[in-house]
């Protein structure tokens, strides 16, 4: 599985930063599936994240909040190496 999922509150101030990170990942890893999920009240509770934004790489939550771009790209790169 090669995917990154971003979960944000719908309309959150951090949404722009998350969209930028998603674009950066797609530029470096165009074959990956990168999705930004905008969640509202009940959806947040159903997903079970204690904090949003949340970032999930290949089914594993790796961060909450808005991480540093270089750190996130390094985490995605580690996943690529593990898949090989």
C-alpha distance (Angstrom), angle and dihedral (degrees) to the residues before:
residue distance angle dihedral
X1 . . .
X2 3.78 . .
X3 3.74 109.6 .
X4 3.76 143.1 122.5
X5 3.79 120.4 -156.4
X6 3.78 122.3 -166.4
X7 3.81 118.2 -163.2
X8 3.82 118.7 -162.1
X9 3.78 137.4 164.8
X10 3.77 108.2 -99.6
X11 3.81 106.7 -99.4
X12 3.82 94.7 8.6
X13 3.79 117.9 157.6
X14 3.82 89.9 -123.3
X15 3.82 91.7 58.1
X16 3.81 93.0 92.8
X17 3.81 91.6 53.3
X18 3.79 91.3 47.8
X19 3.82 91.7 50.3
X20 3.80 88.8 51.6
X21 3.82 91.4 51.7
X22 3.81 90.3 48.8
X23 3.81 89.9 52.8
X24 3.80 91.3 49.0
X25 3.80 91.4 53.0
X26 3.80 92.7 48.2
X27 3.80 90.8 51.1
X28 3.81 92.1 54.4
X29 3.82 97.2 35.1
X30 3.82 107.1 29.8
X31 3.81 93.5 167.4
X32 3.81 92.6 59.6
X33 3.78 123.7 94.5
X34 3.81 108.7 -120.8
X35 3.79 117.9 -176.0
X36 3.80 132.6 177.3
X37 3.80 111.2 -153.3
X38 3.80 115.8 -159.8
X39 3.78 108.2 -153.6
X40 3.78 130.5 -164.0
X41 3.84 128.4 -161.9
X42 3.82 105.5 -66.2
X43 3.82 92.7 32.5
X44 3.81 90.9 59.6
X45 3.80 91.2 54.3
X46 3.82 92.3 46.8
X47 3.81 92.2 52.6
X48 3.81 90.2 52.1
X49 3.79 98.3 -138.4
X50 3.80 112.6 151.7
X51 3.83 91.2 -155.7
X52 3.79 134.8 21.9
X53 2.93 138.4 -114.2
X54 3.80 92.1 54.1
X55 3.80 125.8 178.1
X56 3.78 122.5 -151.8
X57 3.80 123.0 -170.5
X58 3.79 116.1 -166.6
X59 3.80 92.0 -20.9
X60 3.82 96.2 -47.3
X61 3.80 121.8 108.5
X62 3.80 104.9 -128.3
X63 3.80 102.9 169.2
X64 3.75 147.5 5.6
X65 3.75 124.3 -153.2
X66 3.80 121.6 23.6
X67 3.80 109.3 -46.5
X68 3.77 128.1 -154.6
X69 3.82 110.0 -85.8
X70 3.82 94.4 -126.9
X71 3.80 91.9 49.8
X72 3.81 92.4 50.7
X73 3.80 93.5 47.2
X74 3.81 88.7 50.1
X75 3.85 89.9 52.7
X76 3.80 91.1 50.5
X77 3.81 89.8 47.5
X78 3.81 89.8 52.7
X79 3.81 89.1 54.0
X80 3.81 90.0 51.5
X81 3.81 90.9 53.5
X82 3.81 91.7 47.9
X83 3.82 90.8 52.7
X84 3.80 92.4 54.7
